[in-house]
Amino acid sequence: MRIAGPLRPVVALAAALVVLGGCETTYGSDTSGTAAEVPADAPADAPADAPAEDPGGARPDTALAALGEVAVRGRAPQTGYDRDLFGAGWVDTDRNGCDTRNDVLARDLTGETFKPGTHDCVVVSGTLADPYSGTTIEFRRGQDTSDDVQIDHVVALSDAWQKGAQGWDDATRTAFANDPANLLAVDGPLNQQKSDGDAATWLPPNRAYRCDYVARQVAVKLHYGLWMTAAERDATARVLADCPDQPLPDGAPAADPPGTGAQDAPDAPVLYADCAAVRAAGAAPIRRGDPGFDPAFDGDGDGVGCES
């Protein structure tokens, strides 16, 4: 099951080039679950800093121009963060009958094969041209091999929590965590190394992919109204200085930004924690393609869940 869609362009009102100092930033790893950057001493509700004025100009359709529209603030505390606040695992938010992990694997792998009887949902093998390492990885589904390829949130969930997502409702956070525009199939160990780092603390070892990587972070943060710290903005600008014409990535975020009322729209995701919740809502048995269907409900793979 492949994910595709036209880019909804971000219109930048003013471009931003950051004037950089003479020191060079080292990009390290952090596996503690908290980004290595020292938090700025600013409360979560502090007013956003104005984007820096552009001394030289940048094309308005570039990631560099869009960077000037991303608010710059201090990092809010990580207090209260929990992965489950962004939904319980991978959720079928697009209602195609497949969970998001398998959707992304099917999109990013080549030569993929599927588990029989899953309606081409459960990916069991394929080849990944890994963007983070620049190497080729053979994916095989299994207890000891599945983690060789992991699905990375390009803007990490904990990073989003500390830069605006604390104020979202559950539906918006779940949509964000399952938005294909913010997801990539990548080398598992590198995903673990990245942890919840932003551009100030981690960049892909494959330098050829760094422009694409930070451009995607800019697009996601601007779309969802997330902010950057000054260090993150500066690191992003350093990367884009080497590719000033880098466009924003193809593929629009699937959900409208928080604050637009989209979570109240008729097509907001229908989510059930388990079959008990499906039955309580009067939706059992639930079939593939029905709102809220999750492959976890369908133990025998016949397309019908919560049958008994």
SETI-862414 format. One line per 5 residues: their letters; for each residue z, x, y of N, C-alpha, C. Coordinates in pm, whole numbers, plus 50000, padded with zeros to 5 digits. Atoms other than C-alpha are relative to their C-alpha. Last residue first. Example, Ala and Ser with C-alpha at 12.3 -4.5 7.8 and 13.67 -1.06 7.14 Angstrom:
BEGIN
sa) 49994:49918:49881:50714:51367:49894:50073:49923:50109 | 50000:50089:49881:50780:51230:49550:50000:50090:50120
***
This chain:
BEGIN
secgv) 49887:50063:50069:51916:48326:48753:50130:50034:50070 | 50040:50117:50080:51576:48389:48910:50118:49930:49934 | 49884:50089:49995:51697:48617:49187:49973:49871:49924 | 49865:49947:50001:51355:48776:49218:50106:49892:50004 | 49905:50107:49968:50998:48679:49127:50140:50056:49986
gdgdg) 50032:50055:49868:50715:48935:49135:50092:49887:50044 | 50101:50105:50013:50725:49004:48763:49965:49934:50132 | 50129:49966:49941:50894:49342:48802:49893:49895:49989 | 50101:49991:50104:51174:49271:48554:49860:50024:50055 | 49971:49901:50102:51457:49354:48794:49892:50015:49895
dfapd) 50096:50032:50107:51312:49170:49092:50013:50102:49888 | 49965:50132:50053:51589:49156:49353:49923:49968:49872 | 49874:49988:50073:51562:49533:49411:50043:49866:49940 | 50025:49967:50142:51195:49478:49501:50128:50012:49918 | 49977:49857:50020:51320:49307:49822:49975:50030:49853
fgpdg) 50013:49949:50138:51200:48967:49944:50023:50151:49998 | 49876:49948:50055:51343:48875:50286:49990:50052:49858 | 49911:49932:49907:51055:48651:50391:50129:50044:49933 | 49911:50089:49927:50847:48564:50083:50084:50079:50100 | 50070:50055:49885:50568:48806:49994:50082:49901:50079
rripa) 50064:49894:49925:50703:48875:49645:49915:49940:50112 | 50121:49941:50056:50894:48566:49539:49944:50110:50091 | 50078:49945:49890:51251:48450:49596:49883:50079:49943 | 50046:49862:50022:51414:48220:49343:49910:50045:50115 | 50024:49955:50137:51622:48152:49535:49926:49890:49920
agaar) 50133:49939:50011:51590:48085:49911:49968:50048:49859 | 50090:50098:50061:51878:47839:49952:49859:50052:49979 | 50094:50047:49898:52052:48071:50198:49903:49896:49946 | 49922:50069:49897:52350:48108:49965:49910:49944:50108 | 49964:50134:50050:52108:48187:49683:50077:49921:50105
vaacd) 50124:50079:50014:51949:48473:49876:50033:49858:49956 | 50037:50042:49866:52294:48599:49980:49872:49918:49998 | 49902:50101:49960:52408:48604:49618:49967:49947:50139 | 50044:50131:50047:52083:48781:49533:50099:49890:50035 | 50009:50005:50146:52178:49074:49752:49957:49859:49959
aylvp) 49929:49886:50057:52207:49190:50115:49983:50006:49849 | 49895:50045:50088:51939:48953:50239:50066:50121:49935 | 49938:49901:50086:51721:49033:50541:50110:49936:49917 | 49900:50076:50076:51473:48815:50727:50057:50096:49897 | 49982:49980:50143:51294:49037:50980:50108:49909:49941
adpad) 49895:49901:50021:51215:48882:51321:50027:50014:49851 | 50035:49905:50103:50886:48692:51309:50103:50111:49983 | 50009:50060:50132:51014:48382:51491:49972:50101:49889 | 50131:50059:50024:51124:48592:51791:49993:49943:49858 | 49985:50145:50010:51495:48644:51858:49869:49930:49969
qagtg) 49919:50028:50117:51482:49018:51783:50023:49850:49981 | 50081:50006:50121:51188:49040:52022:50083:49965:49877 | 49985:50130:50065:51411:48942:52316:49923:49990:49871 | 50115:50083:49967:51276:49234:52518:50014:49860:49942 | 49990:50053:49865:51612:49415:52537:49884:49911:50038
ppdaa) 49885:50088:49978:51544:49637:52240:50005:49951:50143 | 49877:49931:49960:51190:49774:52220:50115:49903:50017 | 49992:49988:49856:50930:49575:52025:50132:50066:50039 | 49912:50095:49934:50911:49655:51657:49994:50018:50150 | 50017:50135:50054:50631:49812:51453:50082:49896:50075
pagdp) 49875:50046:50064:50597:50129:51656:49990:49853:49964 | 49897:50049:49909:50228:50188:51732:50129:49971:49924 | 49903:50085:50071:50013:50404:51508:50113:49958:50091 | 50053:50130:50041:49813:50697:51643:50109:49923:49926 | 50054:50020:50135:50018:50971:51798:49940:49862:49981
lpqdp) 49899:50071:50078:50051:51038:52172:49940:49964:49865 | 49985:50145:49980:49787:51282:52285:50123:49947:49929 | 49959:50067:50124:49830:51660:52315:50016:49850:50025 | 50085:50118:50022:49640:51766:52630:50035:49926:49871 | 49981:50100:49895:49916:52003:52748:49915:49875:49984
cdalv) 50102:50099:50036:49920:52188:52414:50006:49886:50102 | 50105:49932:50075:50115:52512:52472:49887:49906:49959 | 50066:49909:49906:50324:52351:52747:49886:50076:49932 | 50120:50065:49945:50392:52074:52495:49930:50086:50104 | 50102:50015:50104:50630:52297:52299:49871:49946:50059
ratad) 50045:49866:50038:50820:52408:52606:49892:49993:49894 | 50097:49954:49900:50833:52050:52734:49947:50139:49967 | 50123:50075:50022:51003:51938:52413:49891:50046:50096 | 50060:49946:50122:51263:52213:52445:49868:49931:49969 | 50055:49868:49969:51329:52112:52806:49932:50061:49878
reaat) 50119:50016:49916:51368:51745:52716:49935:50135:50029 | 50105:50055:50085:51605:51832:52433:49871:49983:50079 | 50044:49892:50088:51818:52055:52655:49885:49955:49910 | 50079:49904:49922:51830:51787:52925:49948:50112:49911 | 49916:49913:49919:51943:51529:52671:49910:50096:50077
mwlgy) 49988:49862:50044:51691:51269:52566:50108:50068:50082 | 50009:49891:49903:51699:50891:52602:50002:50136:49931 | 49901:49897:50029:51612:50599:52378:49986:50113:50101 | 49904:49987:49891:51422:50306:52530:50112:50097:49971 | 49874:50066:50031:51255:50212:52203:50105:50014:50110
hlkva) 50022:50138:50043:50899:50286:52313:50132:49925:49982 | 50044:50079:49885:50992:50597:52509:49986:49854:49963 | 49887:50015:49906:51196:50741:52224:49961:49916:50121 | 49897:50087:50057:50923:50671:51968:50113:49977:50099 | 50051:50136:50009:50640:50815:52178:50106:49903:49949
vqrav) 50014:50055:49865:50836:51127:52276:49956:49853:49992 | 49866:50027:49950:50941:51192:51916:49995:49938:50139 | 49953:50121:50068:50580:51155:51802:50141:49965:50046 | 50071:50113:49940:50466:51404:52065:50044:49869:49936 | 49927:50040:49880:50741:51640:51946:49930:49885:50071
ydcry) 49863:50041:50029:50597:51647:51595:50073:49953:50126 | 50003:50136:50054:50229:51655:51688:50142:49946:49981 | 50047:50088:49891:50288:51960:51910:49996:49855:49953 | 49894:50029:49904:50502:52125:51641:49955:49908:50114 | 49969:50143:49995:50246:52094:51362:50098:49964:50111
arnpp) 50121:50076:49971:50073:52430:51398:50027:49851:50012 | 50023:50007:49856:50413:52596:51421:49878:49917:50037 | 50145:49995:49982:50491:52512:51058:49968:49980:50148 | 50043:49861:50014:50863:52591:51059:49850:50018:50018 | 50059:49965:50129:50919:52237:51191:49962:50148:49995
lwtaa) 50143:50026:49997:51148:52223:51496:49942:50039:49865 | 50084:49982:50119:51525:52197:51507:49856:49966:50032 | 49928:49934:50109:51809:52226:51761:49915:50023:49876 | 49925:49886:49949:51657:52140:52100:50066:50079:49888 | 50091:49888:49975:51390:51919:51942:50071:50123:50053
dgdsk) 50109:50038:49911:51658:51690:51795:49916:50125:50028 | 50034:49919:49884:51874:51759:51492:49889:49939:50085 | 50028:50092:49890:52001:51485:51264:49965:50075:50127 | 49887:50089:49982:51971:51687:50939:49969:49901:50113 | 50008:50061:49867:51681:51929:50991:50125:49917:50030
qqnlp) 49969:49897:49901:51783:52134:50691:50000:49942:50141 | 49856:49978:50005:51790:51827:50468:50042:50102:50105 | 49940:50119:49943:51437:51737:50578:50152:50012:50001 | 50012:49989:49854:51336:52096:50514:50057:49877:50069 | 49904:49905:49946:51477:52074:50160:49991:50017:50151
gdval) 49862:50044:50007:51283:51753:50091:50101:50098:50056 | 49926:49914:50091:50938:51861:50213:50149:49964:50002 | 49991:49857:49972:50795:51569:50408:50072:50073:49887 | 49967:49939:50128:50686:51204:50396:49992:50152:50017 | 50097:49910:50062:50690:51093:50758:50052:50042:49863
lnapd) 49974:49954:50136:50861:50805:50939:49887:50090:49950 | 49892:49902:49992:50897:50711:51307:50029:50063:49864 | 50034:49906:49893:50566:50523:51342:50104:50111:50012 | 50086:49892:50050:50635:50368:51000:49960:50100:50107 | 50124:49999:49922:50929:50172:51150:49911:50115:49953
nafat) 50112:50023:50091:51191:50122:50877:49865:50000:50071 | 49985:49913:50118:51493:50267:51057:49884:49988:49904 | 50020:49860:49960:51378:50109:51385:50004:50092:49878 | 50143:49984:49973:51344:49762:51228:49968:50145:50037 | 50068:50002:50129:51694:49791:51083:49850:50020:50017
rtadd) 49974:49873:50067:51833:49899:51421:49931:50006:49864 | 50077:49895:49934:51660:49608:51593:50022:50134:49933 | 50142:50017:50033:51790:49355:51341:49915:50110:50063 | 50029:49954:50136:52146:49488:51363:49851:49992:49967 | 49948:50089:50104:52170:49453:51742:49953:50050:49863
wgqag) 50095:50091:50062:52117:49746:51974:50070:49904:49905 | 50006:50128:49932:52379:49900:52205:49903:49900:49939 | 49870:50068:50015:52470:50186:51974:49997:49861:50062 | 50004:50101:50104:52097:50266:51959:50133:49931:49976 | 50039:50134:49961:52097:50439:52299:50012:49893:49894
kqwad) 50086:50003:49883:52113:50814:52263:49942:49861:50026 | 49935:49932:49889:52400:50883:52022:49920:49993:50130 | 49870:50063:49975:52279:50625:51771:50066:50059:50124 | 50026:50126:49928:51921:50755:51804:50131:49931:50035 | 50043:49962:49865:52041:51104:51709:49973:49875:50083
slavv) 49879:49960:49927:52229:50956:51414:49967:50041:50142 | 49920:50119:49973:51913:50776:51302:50128:50034:50078 | 49897:50026:50099:51695:51085:51333:50087:49881:50041 | 49881:50013:49916:51388:51065:51554:50112:49956:49907 | 50036:49895:49904:51133:51189:51302:50102:50003:50113
hdiqv) 50004:50070:49871:51310:50976:51041:49977:50108:50106 | 49923:49958:49882:51214:51179:50737:49986:49900:50113 | 50053:50069:49882:51105:51035:50403:50089:50034:50118 | 49911:50097:49939:51174:51281:50123:49932:49937:50121 | 50064:50063:49884:50952:51475:49884:50095:49893:50052
ddstd) 50090:49895:49951:51120:51715:49641:49923:49952:50122 | 49952:49945:49873:51393:51448:49621:49915:50117:50050 | 50032:50089:49888:51196:51257:49356:50038:50060:50135 | 50117:49960:49922:51203:51552:49115:49973:49915:50123 | 49989:49862:49953:51530:51559:48920:49887:50042:50092
qgrrf) 49865:49968:49957:51582:51186:48867:50011:50139:50061 | 49907:49973:50109:51212:51111:48854:50134:50045:50055 | 49881:50083:49995:50902:51035:49060:50089:50028:49879 | 49983:50072:50126:50662:51326:49066:50130:49921:50009 | 49890:50095:50014:50531:51465:49393:49998:49936:49862
eittg) 50033:50101:50099:50315:51777:49398:50122:49911:49980 | 49892:50033:50093:50376:51966:49720:49952:49890:49906 | 50034:50116:50082:50112:52143:49930:50109:49978:49896 | 50030:49976:50141:50228:52377:50205:49964:49869:49931 | 50139:49959:50012:50218:52364:50586:49958:50028:49857
sypda) 50012:49864:50054:50597:52362:50593:49857:50052:49999 | 49892:49915:49951:50667:52062:50817:49988:50144:49952 | 50021:49955:49862:50333:51883:50776:50105:50099:50047 | 49877:50010:49921:50351:51872:50395:49980:50051:50142 | 50025:49888:49909:50010:51807:50242:50113:49998:50102
ltgsv) 49965:50003:49857:50159:51580:49978:49955:50129:50067 | 50000:49867:49938:50002:51519:49636:50026:49986:50149 | 50097:49980:49894:50073:51214:49423:50015:50140:50058 | 50052:49864:49986:50300:51067:49159:49900:50005:50113 | 49942:49911:50101:50517:50767:49068:49948:50143:50010
vvcdh) 50080:49880:50016:50466:50540:49370:50068:50093:49899 | 49914:49887:50032:50629:50198:49327:49914:50122:49969 | 49891:49979:49904:50426:49932:49510:50076:50129:49972 | 50029:49883:49917:50086:49905:49343:50105:50020:50109 | 50099:50042:49902:50160:49553:49211:49971:50112:50101
tgpkf) 49933:50009:49869:50477:49680:49040:49903:49961:50111 | 49924:50123:49986:50361:49611:48682:50071:49984:50132 | 50064:50124:50045:50251:49966:48613:50092:49880:50019 | 49936:50049:50121:50425:50232:48823:49934:49869:49959 | 49892:50098:49985:50181:50360:49080:50055:49960:49863
tegtl) 50002:50096:50109:49953:50663:49115:50125:49914:50010 | 49876:50061:50048:49883:50861:49431:49974:49906:49883 | 50005:50008:50145:49579:51082:49466:50121:49933:49940 | 50136:50022:50048:49677:51158:49824:50004:49999:49847 | 50047:49924:50115:50024:51114:49967:49853:49974:49975
dralv) 50007:49857:49971:50106:51001:50322:49955:50087:49883 | 50079:49965:49881:50035:50627:50312:49975:50150:50009 | 50138:50042:50024:50149:50558:49955:49910:50037:50117 | 50057:49913:50103:50465:50762:50016:49854:49966:49975 | 50029:49873:49935:50523:50571:50339:49944:50101:49901
dnrtd) 50110:50016:49904:50493:50231:50172:49959:50134:50061 | 50124:49999:50076:50710:50350:49883:49878:49976:50087 | 50021:49867:50059:50991:50442:50120:49868:50006:49924 | 50061:49908:49904:50943:50121:50319:49977:50138:49942 | 49903:49945:49907:51003:49881:50031:49937:50112:50082
cgnrd) 49963:49863:50036:50704:49696:49889:50103:50052:50098 | 49952:49996:50136:50643:49319:49889:50042:50137:49952 | 50115:49981:50087:50426:49322:50201:50040:50010:49853 | 50017:50111:50093:50702:49166:50409:49874:50014:49913 | 50134:50053:49973:50669:49417:50696:49959:49892:49900
tdvwg) 50007:50070:49872:51047:49468:50699:49862:49944:50030 | 50139:50046:49988:51066:49549:50328:49982:49921:50128 | 50015:50146:49995:51395:49737:50361:49851:49966:50017 | 50136:50035:49958:51486:50094:50268:49977:49851:49984 | 50112:49931:50065:51858:50157:50254:49866:49957:50056
agfld) 49956:49945:50128:52113:49899:50368:49880:50061:49928 | 50050:50069:50117:52012:49848:50729:50043:50071:49873 | 50145:50007:49983:52052:50068:51037:49934:49932:49879 | 50021:50077:49877:52429:50009:51054:49852:49986:50032 | 50020:50140:50033:52427:50124:50690:49987:49910:50124
rdygt) 50140:50024:50039:52376:50483:50804:49974:49852:49976 | 50008:50015:50145:52715:50477:50978:49855:49966:49967 | 50130:49995:50067:52794:50589:51331:50016:49984:49849 | 50044:50130:50051:53125:50465:51474:49869:50003:49925 | 49897:50089:50052:53193:50769:51690:49941:49866:49955
qparg) 50051:50048:50128:52884:50985:51740:50095:49898:49938 | 49926:49960:50121:52982:51019:52105:49936:49942:49874 | 49883:50084:50021:52707:50968:52367:50074:50047:49875 | 49987:50058:50133:52473:51259:52445:50128:49917:49990 | 49915:49929:50095:52423:51316:52815:50006:49926:49867
rvave) 49857:50029:49987:52128:51161:52994:50078:50088:49905 | 49922:49882:50036:51755:51213:53054:50147:49971:50030 | 49877:49978:49925:51533:50903:53055:50074:50123:49947 | 49882:50011:50086:51187:50935:52899:50124:50034:50082 | 49947:50137:49993:50911:50866:53153:50124:49981:49912
glaal) 49940:50024:49869:50830:51232:53222:50061:49862:50015 | 49866:49939:50001:50773:51285:52850:50072:49975:50133 | 49903:50100:50047:50484:51037:52873:50141:50055:50000 | 49980:50099:49894:50290:51287:53086:50105:49897:49959 | 49931:49931:49892:50343:51564:52832:50026:49905:50117
atdpr) 49857:50001:50031:50252:51328:52548:50080:50067:50111 | 49948:49895:50087:49914:51278:52712:50149:49982:49973 | 50006:50048:50137:49730:50975:52850:50055:50102:49901 | 49906:50110:50026:49837:51034:53212:50000:49950:49857 | 50081:50118:50030:49673:51378:53229:50090:49886:49957
aggpd) 50039:50002:50140:49927:51616:53376:49921:49874:49976 | 50075:50114:50051:50005:51713:53732:49966:50017:49854 | 50140:49967:50014:50105:52046:53885:49914:49885:49951 | 50053:49914:49898:50452:52013:54031:49851:50023:49989 | 50101:49916:50061:50549:51705:53831:49937:50089:50107
eapad) 50131:50013:49941:50871:51559:53965:49905:50100:49938 | 50035:49895:49905:51160:51559:53724:49861:49977:50057 | 50088:49899:50053:51244:51225:53567:49966:50105:50107 | 50140:50026:49967:51539:51050:53733:49914:50109:49937 | 50053:49910:49899:51869:51092:53552:49854:49964:50027
apada) 50100:49903:50043:51985:50786:53365:49960:50088:50117 | 50136:50029:49957:52302:50618:53483:49905:50109:49958 | 50030:49930:49876:52612:50683:53269:49856:49969:50042 | 50060:50091:49903:52673:50412:53011:49974:50068:50134 | 50122:50062:50051:52724:50647:52718:49933:49911:50103
padap) 49976:50118:50082:52968:50860:52913:49869:49934:49961 | 50041:50121:49929:52864:51207:53035:50025:49881:49910 | 49879:50073:49965:52996:51550:52947:49963:49879:50085 | 49980:49999:49856:52681:51678:52776:50120:49912:50033 | 50020:50124:49925:52724:51723:52404:50021:50020:50149
veaat) 49871:50035:49939:52686:52079:52267:49980:49875:50084 | 49994:49992:49854:52368:52082:52057:50138:49960:50050 | 49928:49881:49957:52419:52146:51687:50015:50010:50151 | 50090:49902:49942:52329:51794:51580:50079:50112:50063 | 49996:50014:49855:52591:51622:51366:49912:50108:50059
gstds) 50013:50143:49969:52554:51559:50992:50008:49975:50149 | 49867:50062:49995:52693:51903:50907:49993:49850:50022 | 49988:50093:50113:52358:52034:50791:50134:49931:49999 | 49864:50050:50000:52250:52210:51108:50011:49896:49892 | 49979:50118:50083:51944:52427:51129:50146:49960:50010
gytte) 49928:49979:50124:51830:52668:51394:50014:49872:49923 | 49992:50127:50071:51574:52670:51672:50063:50024:49865 | 50013:49979:50144:51634:52964:51903:50021:49868:49931 | 49914:50079:50086:51567:52895:52270:49974:50034:49855 | 50075:50062:50107:51420:53171:52485:50096:49927:49909
cgglv) 49946:49979:50134:51568:53269:52817:49921:49920:49899 | 50057:49886:50067:51364:53307:53136:50051:50019:49860 | 49938:49872:49968:51426:52962:53273:49941:50110:49916 | 49918:49936:50100:51189:52669:53246:50057:50132:50048 | 49999:49861:49960:51054:52437:53510:50100:50072:49912
vlaaa) 49867:49947:49976:51001:52110:53325:49987:50147:50037 | 50001:49864:50051:50665:51942:53361:50134:50060:50037 | 49887:49911:49977:50688:51568:53402:49973:50133:49934 | 49990:49896:50101:50417:51310:53448:50117:50090:50032 | 49996:49868:49940:50456:50988:53650:50015:50101:49890
lavvp) 50011:50016:49856:50384:50624:53576:50002:50132:50072 | 49904:49918:49927:50314:50687:53209:49977:49986:50149 | 50052:49966:49868:50137:50404:53029:50106:50075:50076 | 49889:49995:49905:50228:50403:52660:49943:50044:50132 | 49980:49885:49913:49930:50301:52448:50121:49984:50089
rlpga) 49977:50072:49876:49967:50049:52163:50033:50107:50102 | 49895:49954:49910:49813:50257:51887:50009:49908:50119 | 50040:49934:49877:49606:50064:51641:50118:50041:50082 | 49993:50088:49884:49745:49992:51296:49961:50075:50124 | 50093:49958:49895:49774:50133:50951:50014:49906:50116
irm) 49959:50052:49870:50019:50130:50664:49901:50049:50103 | 50012:49908:49888:49885:50175:50314:50035:49932:50131 | 50000:50086:49881:50000:50000:50000:50000:50089:50123
***
